[in-house]
Amino acid sequence: MAELIPDPNEVLAWAELVMAQLAPDRPYALWVESDDPYAGYRIWLDLDGNASGVAFVSPEPPVEALARLADQLQQHVMETTQGRPAPACPGHQHPAVADVVKGTAVWRCMNSPSRVVRPIT
């Protein structure tokens, strides 16, 4: 079966779940923008007046799309919050990083790739 660009409504729901983990105490806005739904779309995050978008223009497995979305949202949150590690990696000063481990999108320790902190969703 051919890979498809993930459905924008599903990706927007993922973004809400990710933001609840990254910035639960901060107001933010998420929205989808697309001039041509057949050419892909962009999920936008506005946090503290700073907006950043994540493009979805190529087919990819949903688990990889989720990990990529989490990584991009995390980068924007960290830039906006002056590097506050989110989500925190237990016992460390750095954030957990988004990755795909054994077919699941997870937050894992950046120093110990086999140490999974928790699933992203």
N, C-alpha and C positions, 0 to 999 in steps of 0.2 A: 504494500500500500504506500502511495506517495505521501511524503511529509507535506504538511500545510503550514502556512503562517498561522500561529496561534490566534484564536478568536479574541478580538479586542475586549469584549465584555469579560471574558475569562481572565485575561491578563490584568484588566483593571481590578478585578476582585483579588487577584494575587497581590497586586500593588498595595491594596488596603491591608491585607494580612501582613505583608512585609513592613509597612510603615507602622503598624501597631507594635512591632518588635523593635523597630529602629528609633522611633520618636513618639512614644505613647503620650508624652506630656506636652507636645508641641502642636499647635494648629498647622494644618497643611491642606493643600488642595491637589487633587489628582483629576486629570481629564484625558480623553482620547482626542487626537487630532488627525484627520485624514482628508486629503484632497481627492484621493482616488482609492477606494477600499480595495481595489484589485492590485494596487501598487504597494500596499502596506500601510502602516500607520505609526504614530508616535504616542507613547504614554508620557504625559507631562506631570512633573511634580513641582509645586510651588511651596517652598518652605521659607518662612521669614522674608518673603518678597523676592527670593531668588529662585528662578525657574530653571529646570533642566529636563531634557527629554531623552527617552530610550526608544530607539527605532526598532520596529519589527517589519522587515522588508523581505526576509528570506525564510524559506521553510526550515524548521528545526524541531527536534523532538520537544514536547512540552516541558519535560524535566530540565532540559538544557536552557530553554527559554526562561523558566522560572529562576534558575540559578543566575543567569545573566541579568535578568531584571533586578534581582535582589542585590547583586554586586553593584550595578549602576546606581540604584537608589541609595545604597549604603555610602557610596563615594560622595554623592550629593549631600547627604545628611552630615557626613563627617566634615566636608568642606564648609558647610553652613554653620556647624556647631563648633568650629575651631578644633576639630580632631577628637571630640569625645568618642571613645570607643563604643560602638553600638552595632550589633549586640556585643556585650562584653564577653570575653573568653574567660571562663572561670579560672581564677588563680593566676591570671596574667594581666598585664597592663595594656595589651593590644586587643583589637576587636577580633571576633570570630570572622571567618571569610566564607563567602558563598561558594559552594562546589557541588558536584554530583558524585556521590559515593554509593556504589552498589545499586545504581539505578534510582536513587532518591536525592532530591535537592536538599542540601543540609547546610547548616552553619558548622564549620570545623575550625580547629586550631590552626593558625597559620604556620606555627613552628612544628607541629606534629600532625601531618596530614591524616593519619589514621584515627586521630582523636576527634570524634564527632561530638559537637556540643548539643545540637538538637536539629530535628527536621525544620525546614523553613516554613512549611505549612502544617 
